[in-house]
Amino acid sequence: MGAGARAIAPRPAAGATEAAASWGPPLTVLHVVDHVRNVGNGIVNVAVDLACAQAAAGHRVAVASSGGDYEPMLAANGVQHHGLVRRDSLRGRARVVARLHGILGALRPDVVNAHRPYAVAAARLLRPWHGFALVATDHNEFDAKGRVVSLADLVIAVSEGAAASLTASGVDRRRIRVVQNGPLSGARQSLLEGAGEVALEHPAVVSVAGLVERKGVHILLEAFELVSARGHELNLYFVGEGPERARLAERASRSRFGSRVHFEGFQPDSRRYMRAADAFVLASFRDPFPLAALEARASRCAVIVSDVDGLPEAVDGGRAGIIVPAGDAEALADALTSLLDSSDELARWREQSGCGLERFTAERMARDTLTVYREALAPAGSRRR
């Protein structure tokens, strides 16, 4: 087992099916994440889908966070929730450690899956008293301060691109395991089934992303203006919120095409916009493995992404979507123009986007993650190198 880990027999979750036997003996797992609010946070969305899928497979699963909208969904899926409020002051960090100490004592987990660097540090500090394998899921390599994730027994990267970035930043590649995100057919999607559709002005391009510079939102707006100047009456829909909204709106207001730029804000079910759109764009400068790109594919959008981090993997290396250089508004405009100039080309990419999605389910993500847990529980010398 991992250092300090102990062998115990955790209780299976209620309602576990016979099929769960193929997942191996049940484990007790604690996920630690900031909150469980439905605000479009990819880290949170992955964590809650993962917890629910693991519980459905017969494992005893709990989440420690400051709480939020997903608490009823977690309970309905057999996942316990424990309150844990993150605070960044010295006294606040001490309270986090003390509270986590109590949760660990009550739950006695086999594995702690920490989804944020502070959670890795707190869990590592407490492990001598509780004994568990510690796995860190690094959702944003560029946000993993001080390489704290290296304190874990094993580190999960959400894409090969993210693993490469982690390695370049100094994390030992032998301790990194890649588990690609899987947002499809998960508990969150089931929760949102039946939401009404939206009507968009066509041709319509949608981008579902936080309105931050990292997501390349200004590049997308520039590309939209270039396409519009070529004579296409394109409509651009930004679905999301963020600090760049005011700057984007101000620029759009000065453009002669600004009336066709729409700011829709955060949407609890952004898939409604994807299903109504012709194309989906993520022009990010950094993006480990965005859920939105996969959800766009499942919505049968033509998908365009930039060539960074895990984005090419999200479109199967270009088989399921168009890849353009990050920061290149002209290249993005050319890709959009090619779709608008040819209905056959648009239809082909919409068809291609929906192929090969089976491996992006929450169940697959949970199964692969459990494989990492079992390796972390094994004697250190027996782990693969």
Number of C-alpha atoms within 10 A of each C-alpha: 19 23 17 14 21 17 11 11 12 18 13 20 22 15 12 17 11 9 10 17 12 9 16 14 13 22 25 24 27 27 24 26 25 20 24 23 17 17 15 20 14 17 21 22 20 21 21 27 26 27 27 27 26 31 29 25 26 26 28 26 31 26 27 24 21 17 18 12 12 20 20 12 16 23 13 12 20 25 27 19 21 19 14 22 18 18 14 10 9 9 9 13 16 14 16 19 20 14 16 22 18 11 18 20 11 9 18 19 26 29 25 28 27 28 24 22 23 23 25 23 18 18 26 19 13 16 18 12 11 18 22 29 29 28 27 27 27 25 24 20 24 15 11 17 11 10 15 16 28 21 18 24 21 27 29 24 26 25 26 19 21 27 26 17 18 24 16 11 14 11 19 14 15 12 17 24 20 18 22 26 28 26 25 23 15 20 23 21 14 11 12 13 9 7 11 8 12 12 10 17 14 13 15 20 26 26 28 29 28 22 24 16 16 14 21 23 25 22 22 24 22 18 23 28 22 19 22 18 13 11 9 15 17 21 21 28 21 25 20 21 20 13 11 14 19 12 12 17 16 11 14 19 13 10 13 11 16 18 12 18 21 16 15 14 18 19 16 13 18 22 21 17 27 28 21 20 27 22 26 29 28 26 33 27 18 21 23 27 27 25 23 22 26 24 23 28 28 20 20 24 30 29 30 26 23 26 22 21 24 24 29 23 20 27 25 16 14 19 16 25 28 22 23 23 16 20 18 16 23 18 16 28 22 15 17 25 20 13 19 20 11 11 10 11 14 20 15 14 22 23 16 20 26 21 15 14 18 13 13 20 19 26 23 20 24 25 19 16 22 21 15 20 23 18 19 27 25 16 12 13 9 10 14 8 8
